[in-house]
Amino acid sequence: MKQDADGYREALAALVPQLRAFARFLARDVTRADDLVQDALVRALERQEAWIPGTDLRAWAFRLLRNLFLDQQRRHGVEKRGLATIRPLDQAPATQAGRDALHDLDASLAALPATQREALILVAAMELDVAEAAAVIGVPEGTVKARVSRARATLARDYDARI
């Protein structure tokens, strides 16, 4: 049994970079994102028995993190602001054109509805497949596909309008 616990912990540890990236998209603040990841890891360790071996640990951990984030949002009374803006990435491109493109992308992402932005981030940025993203968000796969499709279409329209 100890060996199983060690494997579980190692698998969770391997997910930390992905969890941090997702938390940064959600929280839009590095410190808050790190706290969110820490809370999610503590919860995952406390609730190891709730995870069903053989199922996708990554999707399960992402869902824990997402649920913690949403709980915090509700607790702080800022549901309407949750996911409303995304801060620029830590490392901006060196050229002005690159900074402008990043700013345009940031503005376009921020303008997306939160549900579309979340689905797009999970599928495109975090590289979860549609089934995993659906498990994280708690909606059917078709809903995730539709949200990602709408988000991509909106971003494409914004890009075309900026050219």
C-alpha positions in Angstrom: 0.0 0.0 0.0 2.9 2.4 0.7 4.2 1.8 -2.8 0.8 2.9 -4.2 0.9 6.0 -2.1 4.4 6.9 -3.3 3.3 6.4 -6.9 0.3 8.7 -6.3 2.5 11.3 -4.8 5.1 11.1 -7.6 2.3 11.4 -10.2 0.9 14.5 -8.4 4.4 16.0 -8.2 4.8 15.5 -12.0 1.6 17.5 -12.5 2.8 20.6 -10.6 4.0 22.6 -13.6 0.7 22.0 -15.5 -1.3 22.9 -12.4 0.7 26.1 -11.9 0.1 27.1 -15.5 -3.7 26.5 -15.3 -3.8 28.3 -11.9 -2.1 31.3 -13.4 -4.7 31.5 -16.2 -7.5 31.3 -13.6 -6.1 33.5 -10.9 -4.2 36.0 -13.1 -1.7 36.5 -10.2 1.4 34.4 -9.6 1.2 34.4 -5.8 -2.4 33.6 -5.7 -1.9 30.9 -8.3 0.9 29.3 -6.3 -1.3 29.3 -3.2 -4.1 27.7 -5.2 -1.8 25.0 -6.4 -0.6 24.3 -2.9 -4.2 24.1 -1.6 -5.1 21.8 -4.5 -2.1 19.5 -3.7 -3.0 19.4 0.0 -6.6 18.5 -0.9 -5.5 15.9 -3.4 -3.3 14.3 -0.8 -6.0 14.4 1.8 -8.5 12.9 -0.6 -6.3 10.3 -2.2 -9.0 7.6 -1.5 -11.5 9.6 -3.6 -9.4 9.2 -6.7 -10.2 6.0 -8.6 -7.0 4.3 -9.8 -7.0 3.9 -13.6 -8.8 7.1 -14.2 -7.1 10.3 -15.4 -5.2 11.8 -12.4 -4.4 15.0 -14.4 -8.1 15.7 -15.1 -9.0 14.9 -11.5 -6.3 17.2 -10.1 -7.3 20.0 -12.6 -10.9 19.7 -11.4 -9.8 19.9 -7.8 -7.9 23.1 -8.6 -10.7 24.6 -10.6 -13.2 23.8 -7.8 -11.0 25.4 -5.2 -10.7 28.5 -7.4 -14.4 28.7 -7.9 -15.0 28.3 -4.1 -12.5 31.1 -3.4 -14.3 33.3 -6.0 -17.6 32.7 -4.3 -16.2 33.3 -0.9 -14.7 36.6 -1.9 -17.9 37.7 -3.7 -16.3 38.3 -7.1 -18.0 35.8 -9.3 -18.6 38.5 -11.9 -14.9 39.3 -12.1 -13.6 35.7 -12.1 -11.7 35.2 -15.3 -12.6 38.6 -16.6 -9.0 39.6 -17.4 -5.7 37.8 -18.0 -2.5 39.6 -17.1 0.2 39.6 -19.7 2.6 36.7 -19.6 5.7 37.0 -17.5 8.0 37.1 -20.4 6.9 39.4 -23.2 8.4 39.2 -26.7 11.5 41.4 -27.2 10.2 43.3 -30.2 7.5 45.9 -30.2 5.6 43.9 -32.8 5.7 40.9 -30.6 4.5 42.9 -27.6 1.7 44.4 -29.7 0.7 40.9 -30.8 0.7 39.6 -27.3 -1.3 42.6 -26.1 -3.9 41.9 -28.9 -4.1 38.3 -28.0 -4.5 39.2 -24.3 -7.3 41.6 -25.2 -9.0 39.1 -27.4 -8.8 36.4 -24.7 -10.1 38.8 -22.1 -13.1 39.7 -24.3 -14.2 36.0 -24.6 -17.0 34.8 -22.3 -15.4 33.1 -19.2 -16.8 29.7 -20.2 -15.3 29.8 -23.7 -12.0 31.2 -22.4 -11.8 28.4 -19.8 -12.5 25.6 -22.4 -10.0 27.1 -24.8 -7.3 27.4 -22.2 -7.8 23.8 -21.1 -7.8 22.4 -24.6 -5.3 24.7 -26.5 -3.0 25.9 -23.8 -3.0 23.1 -21.3 -3.3 20.5 -24.1 -6.1 18.4 -22.4 -8.2 16.4 -24.8 -11.9 17.3 -25.0 -12.9 14.4 -22.6 -10.4 15.6 -20.0 -11.5 19.2 -20.3 -15.1 18.1 -20.0 -14.2 16.2 -16.8 -12.5 19.2 -15.4 -15.3 21.6 -16.2 -18.1 19.2 -15.4 -20.0 19.5 -18.7 -20.6 17.1 -21.6 -17.8 16.8 -24.3 -20.0 18.4 -26.9 -20.3 21.5 -24.8 -16.5 21.8 -24.5 -16.2 21.3 -28.3 -18.8 24.0 -28.9 -17.1 26.4 -26.5 -13.7 25.9 -28.0 -15.1 26.2 -31.5 -16.8 29.5 -30.6 -13.8 30.8 -28.9 -11.5 30.0 -31.8 -14.0 31.6 -34.3 -14.2 34.8 -32.1 -10.4 35.0 -31.9 -10.1 34.5 -35.6 -12.6 37.3 -36.3 -10.7 39.6 -33.8 -7.4 38.8 -35.5 -8.8 39.5 -39.0 -10.3 42.8 -37.7 -6.9 43.9 -36.4 -5.0 43.2 -39.6 
